[in-house]
Amino acid sequence: MVVNRVLRKVFGCFCLALIISATGVGLSVGTANAGAPSAKLTVAYTTVGGILTPIWIPVEKGIFQKYGLDVSMKFVTTGPVVVSALIAGEIDIAAAGGEPIVAGILGGAELTIIGFGSTTTPLSLFVSPTISQFEQLRGATLAVSRLTSSGAYMLKVGLRKHGLEPFKDVTIIQVGGIPESFAALQGGNVQGAMLSPPTTYRAEAVGFRRLWNALGVEYPSLVIATRKSYLRDSQDVALRYLQALAEGIHIFKTDKEEAIKVMSKSTKVTDRKILENTYADNSEVHSQTMEPTASGIKSILETMAATNPKAASAKPEDFIDVRLVRTLEDRGFFKKLTGK
């Protein structure tokens, strides 16, 4: 283990030197690493929805290989499990909801957020057809995938915005995932559920009502997190991962057909109308520069403060590390990628 760690560190320093010495970054990095052994990287994601399409595009398009990365993608069903896996070193980078990562750091985990994949979310609250206003939810039971998920966070924001207090005026239960939330709604076990595309269109098709759309509310529903020790020892690998992800985001924004193709394969959805709608719902949620912001973290901390006293006094800046995305920005990577 010690030998492998030393070798990784030496290799990391060597790759970083190549990046620094190159004229420009990003699109030229793949050439700089041509012929060199690919750096192995294990990345976990926590949901299967259209918002994750930019994460999958680099896999399908060979972009990771272009940046000298051998990436293993793992699906982990919950944010807390991802946090545990990051701490244990079972995964290197996580693409997950913001709240569980923030909660982990707040609890002492030596993790940091190096990027925001998105700054808002297309999650929506769907309810029984007889419900047309929030006041009718008083005393109701609502489903989320997990109580620490982005869906739970947004539900609490929406309830408070409309004068209802979570866990006091309504009951919120966790059921495991988006499909399970929809199943609970269909089965009559709950009166409402937080759903994401493409499940939202299935809900509409069978008569459920979209009561509230969270799109536009600032919330880093997709963050890129890693261990501080990994960032210290393998900074160049993390940098190249962000470059590949940035290309995935760019393709998603500019090549609708390719994005829908990858989305269909990854979500197992073949209905063209559902895919079109899902793409439309997610077309404006991703951040091209991926820069993590203190304001985004603040919105999570404010919600957590009701049940976690540490959140009230925490500094949002302590949860993020902007160095990698700022490096890419300073070197003109994003401008070269997008032509803007």
C-alpha positions as CSV (number, residue, x, y, z in Angstrom):
1,M,0.0,0.0,0.0
2,V,2.8,2.4,0.9
3,V,4.6,1.7,-2.3
4,N,1.5,2.2,-4.4
5,R,0.8,5.4,-2.6
6,V,4.2,6.7,-3.3
7,L,4.0,5.7,-7.0
8,R,0.6,7.4,-7.3
9,K,2.0,10.6,-5.8
10,V,5.1,10.5,-8.1
11,F,2.8,9.9,-11.1
12,G,0.5,12.6,-10.0
13,C,3.3,15.2,-9.7
14,F,4.6,14.1,-13.2
15,C,1.2,14.6,-14.8
16,L,0.7,17.9,-13.1
17,A,4.1,19.1,-14.4
18,L,3.0,18.2,-17.9
19,I,-0.3,20.2,-17.5
20,I,1.5,23.2,-16.1
21,S,4.1,23.2,-18.9
22,A,1.7,22.8,-21.7
23,T,0.5,25.8,-23.7
24,G,-3.1,26.0,-22.6
25,V,-5.1,23.2,-21.0
26,G,-8.0,21.0,-21.5
27,L,-8.4,19.9,-25.1
28,S,-4.6,19.5,-25.3
29,V,-4.2,17.5,-22.1
30,G,-5.4,14.3,-23.8
31,T,-2.5,14.6,-26.3
32,A,0.0,15.3,-23.5
33,N,-1.0,12.0,-21.8
34,A,-1.1,9.9,-25.0
35,G,0.8,6.7,-24.5
36,A,1.0,7.1,-20.7
37,P,-0.7,4.6,-18.4
38,S,-4.3,5.6,-17.6
39,A,-4.9,6.8,-14.1
40,K,-7.6,4.6,-12.4
41,L,-10.5,6.5,-10.9
42,T,-13.6,5.2,-9.1
43,V,-16.6,7.5,-9.4
44,A,-19.9,7.0,-7.7
45,Y,-23.3,8.5,-8.5
46,T,-26.4,8.4,-6.4
47,T,-29.5,8.6,-8.7
48,V,-30.6,7.5,-12.2
49,G,-32.2,10.6,-13.8
50,G,-31.7,12.9,-16.7
51,I,-29.7,15.4,-14.6
52,L,-26.9,12.8,-14.5
53,T,-26.5,12.6,-18.3
54,P,-23.3,14.8,-18.4
55,I,-21.8,12.4,-16.0
56,W,-22.5,9.5,-18.4
57,I,-21.5,11.2,-21.6
58,P,-17.7,11.0,-21.0
59,V,-18.1,7.3,-20.5
60,E,-20.1,6.8,-23.8
61,K,-18.0,9.2,-25.8
62,G,-14.5,8.0,-24.7
63,I,-13.8,11.4,-23.2
64,F,-12.3,9.9,-20.0
65,Q,-9.7,8.0,-22.1
66,K,-8.9,11.3,-23.9
67,Y,-7.8,12.7,-20.6
68,G,-5.8,9.6,-19.6
69,L,-8.4,8.3,-17.2
70,D,-9.6,4.7,-16.6
71,V,-12.9,5.4,-14.8
72,S,-15.0,2.9,-13.0
73,M,-18.6,4.2,-12.5
74,K,-20.6,2.8,-9.5
75,F,-24.2,3.4,-8.7
76,V,-24.7,3.9,-4.9
77,T,-28.4,4.4,-3.8
78,T,-27.9,6.9,-1.0
79,G,-25.9,10.0,-0.1
80,P,-24.9,8.8,3.3
81,V,-23.5,5.6,1.9
82,V,-21.5,7.6,-0.7
83,V,-20.1,9.7,2.2
84,S,-19.0,6.5,4.0
85,A,-17.5,5.1,0.8
86,L,-15.5,8.3,0.2
87,I,-14.2,8.3,3.8
88,A,-13.2,4.7,3.5
89,G,-11.4,5.2,0.2
90,E,-13.7,2.8,-1.6
91,I,-14.4,5.5,-4.2
92,D,-12.3,8.5,-5.2
93,I,-14.9,11.0,-6.4
94,A,-18.7,11.3,-5.9
95,A,-21.3,12.9,-8.0
96,A,-24.0,13.3,-5.4
97,G,-26.6,15.5,-3.9
98,G,-25.3,18.5,-1.9
99,E,-26.9,17.9,1.4
100,P,-25.4,14.5,2.4
101,I,-21.9,15.7,1.4
102,V,-22.4,18.9,3.5
103,A,-23.7,16.9,6.4
104,G,-20.7,14.6,6.2
105,I,-18.2,17.5,6.3
106,L,-20.2,19.1,9.1
107,G,-19.8,15.8,11.0
108,G,-16.1,15.9,10.7
109,A,-15.4,14.0,7.4
110,E,-12.3,15.2,5.7
111,L,-14.1,15.8,2.4
112,T,-14.4,18.8,0.1
113,I,-16.6,19.9,-2.8
114,I,-14.5,20.7,-5.9
115,G,-17.4,21.4,-8.3
116,F,-21.1,22.0,-8.7
117,G,-22.5,19.9,-11.5
118,S,-25.7,21.9,-11.2
119,T,-27.0,24.9,-9.4
120,T,-30.7,24.1,-9.4
121,T,-32.9,21.0,-9.9
122,P,-35.8,19.9,-12.0
123,L,-37.4,18.0,-9.1
124,S,-41.2,18.5,-8.6
125,L,-43.8,17.7,-6.0
126,F,-46.5,15.5,-7.5
127,V,-49.7,15.0,-5.6
128,S,-53.0,13.1,-5.8
129,P,-55.4,14.6,-8.4
130,T,-57.8,15.9,-5.7
131,I,-55.1,18.2,-4.3
132,S,-54.7,21.6,-5.9
133,Q,-53.0,23.8,-3.2
134,F,-50.4,23.4,-0.5
135,E,-52.9,23.9,2.3
136,Q,-54.6,20.6,1.4
137,L,-51.3,18.9,2.3
138,R,-51.7,19.7,6.0
139,G,-51.7,16.3,7.8
140,A,-50.7,14.5,4.6
141,T,-47.8,12.0,4.1
142,L,-45.2,12.8,1.5
143,A,-42.5,10.5,0.0
144,V,-38.9,11.3,-0.7
145,S,-36.1,8.9,-1.8
146,R,-34.1,9.6,1.4
147,L,-34.4,12.2,4.2
148,T,-30.9,13.4,3.3
149,S,-31.6,13.6,-0.4
150,S,-31.8,16.7,-2.6
151,G,-35.5,15.9,-3.0
152,A,-36.1,16.1,0.7
153,Y,-34.2,19.4,0.9
154,M,-36.3,20.9,-1.9
155,L,-39.5,19.6,-0.4
156,K,-38.7,21.3,2.9
157,V,-38.0,24.6,1.0
158,G,-41.3,24.3,-0.9
159,L,-43.3,23.5,2.1
160,R,-41.9,26.5,4.1
161,K,-42.4,28.8,1.2
162,H,-46.1,27.9,1.2
163,G,-46.6,28.2,5.0
164,L,-46.2,24.6,6.1
165,E,-43.6,23.3,8.5
166,P,-41.9,20.0,7.6
167,F,-42.5,17.1,10.0
168,K,-45.0,19.2,11.9
169,D,-47.7,20.0,9.4
170,V,-46.9,17.1,7.1
171,T,-45.2,13.8,7.5
172,I,-42.2,13.0,5.3
173,I,-41.1,9.5,4.8
174,Q,-38.1,8.0,2.9
175,V,-38.8,5.1,0.6
176,G,-35.5,4.4,-1.1
177,G,-35.5,6.1,-4.5
178,I,-37.5,8.0,-7.2
179,P,-39.2,4.8,-8.6
180,E,-40.1,3.8,-5.1
181,S,-41.5,7.3,-4.4
182,F,-43.7,7.0,-7.5
183,A,-44.8,3.5,-6.5
184,A,-45.9,4.8,-3.1
185,L,-47.9,7.6,-4.7
186,Q,-49.5,5.2,-7.2
187,G,-50.3,2.7,-4.4
188,G,-52.1,5.4,-2.3
189,N,-49.6,5.0,0.6
190,V,-48.7,8.8,0.3
191,Q,-50.5,11.8,-0.9
192,G,-47.5,13.3,-2.6
193,A,-44.0,12.5,-3.7
194,M,-40.9,14.4,-5.0
195,L,-40.1,13.1,-8.5
196,S,-37.6,13.9,-11.2
197,P,-37.7,13.5,-14.9
198,P,-38.5,11.2,-16.6
199,T,-40.6,9.8,-13.8
200,T,-42.5,13.1,-13.7
201,Y,-44.0,12.5,-17.1
202,R,-45.2,9.0,-16.1
203,A,-46.9,10.6,-13.1
204,E,-48.6,13.2,-15.3
205,A,-49.6,10.5,-17.8
206,V,-51.6,8.6,-15.2
207,G,-53.3,11.7,-13.8
208,F,-51.2,12.9,-10.9
209,R,-50.8,16.7,-10.4
210,R,-47.6,18.7,-10.4
211,L,-48.1,21.0,-7.5
212,W,-44.7,22.6,-7.4
213,N,-41.6,22.8,-9.5
214,A,-38.3,23.4,-7.7
215,L,-36.5,24.5,-10.9
216,G,-34.8,27.9,-10.4
217,V,-34.4,27.6,-6.6
218,E,-30.7,27.8,-5.9
219,Y,-29.6,24.4,-4.8
220,P,-26.5,22.4,-5.8
221,S,-28.4,19.2,-6.5
222,L,-25.3,17.7,-8.1
223,V,-21.9,18.3,-6.4
224,I,-18.5,16.8,-7.1
225,A,-16.8,15.8,-3.9
226,T,-13.7,14.0,-2.9
227,R,-11.4,13.4,0.1
228,K,-9.0,16.2,0.9
229,S,-6.2,13.6,1.0
230,Y,-7.1,12.4,-2.5
231,L,-7.1,16.0,-3.8
232,R,-3.7,16.5,-2.2
233,D,-2.1,13.3,-3.6
234,S,-3.9,13.1,-6.9
235,Q,-4.8,16.7,-7.8
236,D,-4.0,16.2,-11.5
237,V,-6.4,13.2,-11.8
238,A,-9.2,15.3,-10.2
239,L,-8.4,18.1,-12.6
240,R,-8.6,15.9,-15.6
241,Y,-11.9,14.4,-14.3
242,L,-13.4,17.9,-14.1
243,Q,-12.2,18.6,-17.7
244,A,-13.9,15.5,-18.9
245,L,-17.1,16.4,-17.0
246,A,-17.0,19.9,-18.5
247,E,-16.9,18.4,-21.9
248,G,-19.9,16.2,-20.9
249,I,-21.8,19.3,-19.8
250,H,-20.9,21.1,-23.0
251,I,-22.1,18.2,-25.2
252,F,-25.3,18.0,-23.2
253,K,-26.0,21.7,-23.7
254,T,-25.1,21.8,-27.4
255,D,-25.9,18.3,-28.9
256,K,-29.4,17.4,-28.0
257,E,-29.5,14.2,-30.0
258,E,-26.4,12.8,-28.5
259,A,-27.6,13.8,-25.0
260,I,-30.9,12.1,-25.5
261,K,-29.1,9.0,-26.9
262,V,-27.0,8.7,-23.8
263,M,-29.9,9.5,-21.5
264,S,-32.0,6.8,-23.0
265,K,-29.3,4.2,-22.6
266,S,-28.5,5.1,-19.0
267,T,-32.0,5.5,-17.7
268,K,-33.5,2.7,-19.8
269,V,-36.2,5.1,-21.1
270,T,-37.1,4.7,-24.7
271,D,-40.2,6.9,-25.0
272,R,-39.1,9.8,-27.2
273,K,-41.6,12.3,-25.7
274,I,-40.4,11.5,-22.2
275,L,-36.8,11.9,-23.3
276,E,-37.5,15.2,-25.0
277,N,-39.3,16.6,-21.9
278,T,-36.5,15.4,-19.6
279,Y,-33.9,17.1,-21.8
280,A,-35.9,20.3,-21.7
281,D,-36.3,20.2,-17.9
282,N,-32.5,19.7,-17.5
283,S,-31.3,22.0,-20.2
284,E,-30.6,24.9,-17.9
285,V,-29.6,23.3,-14.6
286,H,-25.9,22.4,-15.3
287,S,-23.1,24.8,-14.5
288,Q,-20.5,24.9,-17.4
289,T,-17.7,26.2,-15.2
290,M,-18.8,23.9,-12.3
291,E,-17.5,26.5,-9.8
292,P,-18.8,25.7,-6.3
293,T,-20.3,28.7,-4.5
294,A,-20.7,29.7,-0.9
295,S,-24.2,30.8,-1.6
296,G,-25.2,27.4,-2.7
297,I,-23.7,25.8,0.4
298,K,-25.4,28.4,2.5
299,S,-28.9,27.4,1.3
300,I,-28.2,23.8,2.5
301,L,-26.8,24.9,5.8
302,E,-29.8,27.1,6.5
303,T,-32.2,24.2,6.1
304,M,-30.0,21.9,8.1
305,A,-29.7,24.4,11.0
306,A,-33.2,23.5,12.2
307,T,-32.0,20.1,13.3
308,N,-28.2,20.4,13.5
309,P,-26.9,23.3,15.6
310,K,-23.5,23.1,14.0
311,A,-25.0,24.1,10.6
312,A,-26.0,27.5,12.0
313,S,-22.4,28.6,12.8
314,A,-20.7,26.8,9.9
315,K,-18.9,28.9,7.2
316,P,-20.0,27.9,3.7
317,E,-16.5,28.6,2.4
318,D,-15.1,25.7,4.5
319,F,-17.0,23.2,2.4
320,I,-15.7,24.0,-1.0
321,D,-12.4,24.1,-2.8
322,V,-12.5,26.3,-5.9
323,R,-8.8,25.9,-6.9
324,L,-9.3,23.4,-9.7
325,V,-12.1,25.1,-11.5
326,R,-10.3,28.5,-11.1
327,T,-7.2,27.0,-12.6
328,L,-9.2,25.8,-15.6
329,E,-10.8,29.2,-15.9
330,D,-7.5,31.1,-15.6
331,R,-5.9,28.9,-18.3
332,G,-8.8,29.5,-20.7
333,F,-10.1,26.0,-20.7
334,F,-13.8,26.9,-20.6
335,K,-13.4,29.6,-23.2
336,K,-11.6,27.2,-25.6
337,L,-14.2,24.5,-24.9
338,T,-17.3,26.6,-25.5
339,G,-15.9,29.2,-27.9
340,K,-17.2,32.0,-25.6
